[in-house]
Amino acid sequence: MRGGETETAVETAVPGRTGAKREAEGGGTAPRRGRPRSEAAERSIRDAVVSLLEEGVPLGDISIERIARTAGVGKATIYRRWSDKEELFVDVLRDIEPPDPDLPGTSARDDLVVMLESVRLGGLAQRSSALLHNVRAQMKSHPKLWDAYVATVIDPRRVTVLEILRRAVAEGEIRADLDIDLVNDLIVGPMLVRAVMRPDAPLPGDLAERIVTAVLEGLRPQAV
């Protein structure tokens, strides 16, 4: 057994033994669930997925067994961290993509510009990274992986934008009679077209601000 797996084996063989010992030593404090993750093992697993993708191995041919063999770990080490390969792939993809932005919170407009800028940067990253481009191109051929990516990455970002837009309505920056889902599409759609659907279209640094300014100008409440 590798280092750290002996403890797991003992805990499995003797249920409650380790937990009871910790509870006694902690003066009755409930034991922590699980054991500390090995950062080195987790990093080697993520790197193994990237290595296989860089070698041109199709997503459908990358199994947990192959990842474990490449990373030099057991399959159980992977399953302790990820429930399936789709969850692992999404985590790896998030490592490759630009990180989600921190919102300034100064105004709805400023937050929308930051969110759109993250879409622009994602488009630039996809254009400059053959790996990212190839993975995203393959994802839609794997419905389970695509669904996991949408649920983990895309949907939370959409929820964030919708929350910003509701705040904009509350603060009088957007008319209250508008469909918020439609407003979201009006703001995010142009950047997605440029960043994803038109790979040769320019993505200048001020594009996010220009889109938000143009859309909000048309959606601002009319002066009475």
Protein Blocks (a to p, Z undefined) as FASTA:
>chain_A
ZZhjlmmmmmmmmghklmmmmmmmnnopacdehjdddfklmmmmmmmmmmmmmnopafkl
mcfklmmmmnopafklmmmmpgbfklmmmmmmmmmpccddddeklamklmmmmmmmmmmm
mmmmmmmmmklmmmmmmmmmmmklmmmmmmmmmmmmmmmmmmmmmmmmmnopacfkbcfk
lmmmmmmmmmmmmmmmmmmbccdfklmmmmmmmmmmmmgccdZZ
